[in-house]
């Protein structure tokens, strides 16, 4: 049983260990068993960290320990601290927490190498039979469990947006982008994301569950792929199970609020987004159908592309740019609007009269993964160049003084 106290062991260390006055340390929790006191105390040098102290040994035993010059492996046989595993995992299969062992004037102290994690059960085992002067009367195992309470986390992170923005998506949609208002936690993300059909039934395994989760560096945007095996024709999952989404159906993407953000707090609310599904799109986007809106010279009005269909939000944001007559890329801000059917660019400086080009990388895709160069369903086993040439589509325009 753990009892809250307000004092730890104190005194100067023996000559074989470093000087450490712990009189000011604060005890967080204590267990007393068979004459031995096990305390979790604040580290004297860093009160955000916790150490383990054992008190109840005679001065002769402490003296023997101080002269023993044990290795870490020998210390672990006597005093072991580890994270208690959930059943049915055997505790002996888990490694001991590494740290530094010290002999103080009237106790033994263990200082973990890394801080104790809140909300995790730690277990201390004291094997008295490992003591140099152990007797048959004092060989029983002494254990104590401890869990530092997890701090109360106030939910503040929300799902800001899910792309594509359109309320009608193709049956062979390739991916979603989930944008959060703050950094999120990594690991086991797919248990928090669900796709429901029109009857509210969960669609079985609609997404490609990757071990390497696709986050941006800030951990605020997740790329979520629909399983390509349920998109491409002639592939077994599509033939046997069918598409993740059926044309003319209605679906809801659900993101559970128990998904933890980067600070360990759950989302502020469950996110739900419903949309209709149209027929599959298997044709590459046609850049020849794009319409341009040209700004006026000596202004910072945007140059605008109006696509014939919605485009991939992330790719359209970075794979289209503007260059001047000297082939210099202009600095400025790109934005997507009108359900990703409109791309715009605002330069950092006023437009000057002259010739310009909008350049689009042919890797640019529509919502179904069809690029400017080829449809998504092209044979993935076709020969690929070791160093493929970078291909682009160019849309020239002229800025005239008015």
MOVENMO-V525879 format. One record per residue. N is the residue number from 1. OMEGA is omega in whole degrees, -180 to 180 (999 if undefined). D_LAST is the distance of its C-alpha to the last C-alpha in whole Angstrom. Layout:
N/OMEGA/D_LAST  N/OMEGA/D_LAST
//
This chain:
1/-178/85  2/-179/82  3/178/83  4/177/81  5/-177/82  6/-179/81  7/176/83  8/177/83  9/-176/85  10/178/85  11/-180/87  12/180/86  13/178/86  14/-175/89  15/-178/89  16/178/88  17/-174/84  18/178/82  19/-177/82  20/179/81  21/-176/81  22/-176/80  23/-178/82  24/-178/79  25/-177/78  26/179/77  27/179/79  28/-180/76  29/-176/79  30/171/83  31/-180/85  32/-179/89  33/173/91  34/176/95  35/180/95  36/179/91  37/177/88  38/-178/85  39/164/82  40/-174/78  41/175/77  42/177/74  43/-177/73  44/-177/75  45/-177/72  46/-174/69  47/174/70  48/-178/67  49/-179/69  50/175/73  51/175/76  52/176/79  53/175/82  54/180/86  55/-180/89  56/176/92  57/176/94  58/-179/97  59/-180/96  60/178/98  61/179/96  62/177/93  63/178/94  64/179/95  65/-179/91  66/-178/90  67/-172/92  68/-178/92  69/-178/88  70/169/87  71/179/84  72/179/81  73/178/83  74/177/86  75/-178/85  76/177/83  77/179/86  78/-177/87  79/-178/84  80/176/82  81/-178/78  82/176/76  83/-176/74  84/-177/76  85/174/75  86/176/75  87/9/78  88/-178/79  89/179/77  90/-179/80  91/-179/80  92/178/81  93/-177/78  94/180/76  95/175/76  96/175/77  97/180/74  98/180/74  99/-177/75  100/179/77  101/-179/81  102/172/83  103/176/86  104/-174/86  105/-177/89  106/179/90  107/173/88  108/-180/86  109/173/82  110/-180/79  111/-180/76  112/-180/73  113/-179/71  114/-179/68  115/175/67  116/-178/69  117/177/67  118/176/67  119/-179/68  120/-180/70  121/176/74  122/-178/75  123/176/79  124/176/81  125/177/84  126/-180/87  127/-176/90  128/-180/93  129/179/95  130/179/92  131/180/94  132/-178/96  133/-177/99  134/176/98  135/-178/101  136/-179/102  137/-173/102  138/-177/98  139/-178/97  140/179/95  141/177/91  142/-178/89  143/175/86  144/179/83  145/-178/80  146/174/77  147/175/73  148/-177/71  149/177/69  150/178/66  151/178/63  152/-180/62  153/179/58  154/180/56  155/178/54  156/-177/50  157/180/48  158/169/47  159/-177/45  160/-176/42  161/171/40  162/176/41  163/5/39  164/-179/38  165/-174/37  166/177/38  167/176/41  168/-174/41  169/179/42  170/180/43  171/-179/47  172/174/46  173/-176/44  174/-175/45  175/171/44  176/167/43  177/180/42  178/-177/43  179/179/42  180/-179/44  181/179/43  182/-179/45  183/-180/47  184/177/50  185/-179/53  186/173/54  187/175/57  188/-176/58  189/-172/55  190/177/56  191/-179/58  192/-176/56  193/-177/53  194/173/54  195/-179/53  196/176/55  197/-176/55  198/178/55  199/-179/58  200/180/58  201/-179/60  202/176/59  203/-176/57  204/174/59  205/-179/58  206/-172/54  207/174/53  208/-174/53  209/-176/55  210/174/54  211/178/56  212/-177/53  213/-173/51  214/179/47  215/168/46  216/-177/43  217/-179/44  218/-178/44  219/180/46  220/180/44  221/179/43  222/172/45  223/-176/45  224/-179/47  225/165/48  226/-177/49  227/-179/52  228/178/51  229/178/54  230/177/54  231/-174/50  232/176/51  233/-180/53  234/178/56  235/-170/57  236/-179/60  237/180/59  238/-178/57  239/-173/59  240/-175/62  241/-177/61  242/-180/57  243/177/54  244/179/53  245/-178/51  246/176/52  247/-179/50  248/175/50  249/176/51  250/-174/50  251/179/50  252/174/50  253/-177/49  254/176/52  255/-174/52  256/179/55  257/179/55  258/172/58  259/-175/55  260/176/55  261/-175/52  262/178/52  263/178/55  264/179/57  265/177/56  266/175/56  267/-178/52  268/-179/52  269/172/52  270/-180/53  271/177/49  272/179/49  273/-179/46  274/-179/47  275/175/45  276/-179/46  277/178/46  278/-179/45  279/180/46  280/178/45  281/-176/42  282/-180/43  283/177/40  284/176/37  285/-180/34  286/-178/32  287/179/28  288/180/27  289/-179/27  290/179/25  291/-179/22  292/169/18  293/-173/16  294/179/13  295/178/11  296/175/8  297/179/7  298/174/9  299/172/11  300/175/15  301/-178/14  302/164/17  303/-169/16  304/170/19  305/173/22  306/-180/24  307/176/27  308/-180/30  309/176/32  310/-179/33  311/178/33  312/-172/35  313/-176/34  314/-178/35  315/179/34  316/-180/31  317/-175/30  318/-177/31  319/174/31  320/-179/27  321/-177/25  322/176/21  323/179/21  324/-176/19  325/178/19  326/178/22  327/177/24  328/179/24  329/-179/24  330/174/22  331/180/24  332/-176/23  333/178/24  334/177/25  335/173/26  336/-179/28  337/177/28  338/177/29  339/178/33  340/175/31  341/-178/29  342/177/26  343/179/25  344/180/22  345/176/21  346/-178/19  347/177/19  348/180/21  349/-179/18  350/174/14  351/173/12  352/179/11  353/-180/9  354/-178/12  355/179/15  356/175/17  357/166/20  358/-177/21  359/178/25  360/175/28  361/-178/32  362/172/34  363/177/36  364/-174/34  365/168/36  366/-175/36  367/-179/39  368/179/42  369/175/41  370/-179/40  371/177/37  372/-175/35  373/-175/37  374/177/40  375/-179/42  376/-174/44  377/178/47  378/-176/47  379/-179/51  380/-179/51  381/178/53  382/-178/51  383/-180/51  384/178/49  385/178/48  386/178/49  387/-177/45  388/178/43  389/178/40  390/-178/37  391/-180/34  392/171/31  393/-175/28  394/176/25  395/-179/22  396/172/19  397/-177/15  398/177/12  399/-177/9  400/175/6  401/-179/4  402/999/0
//
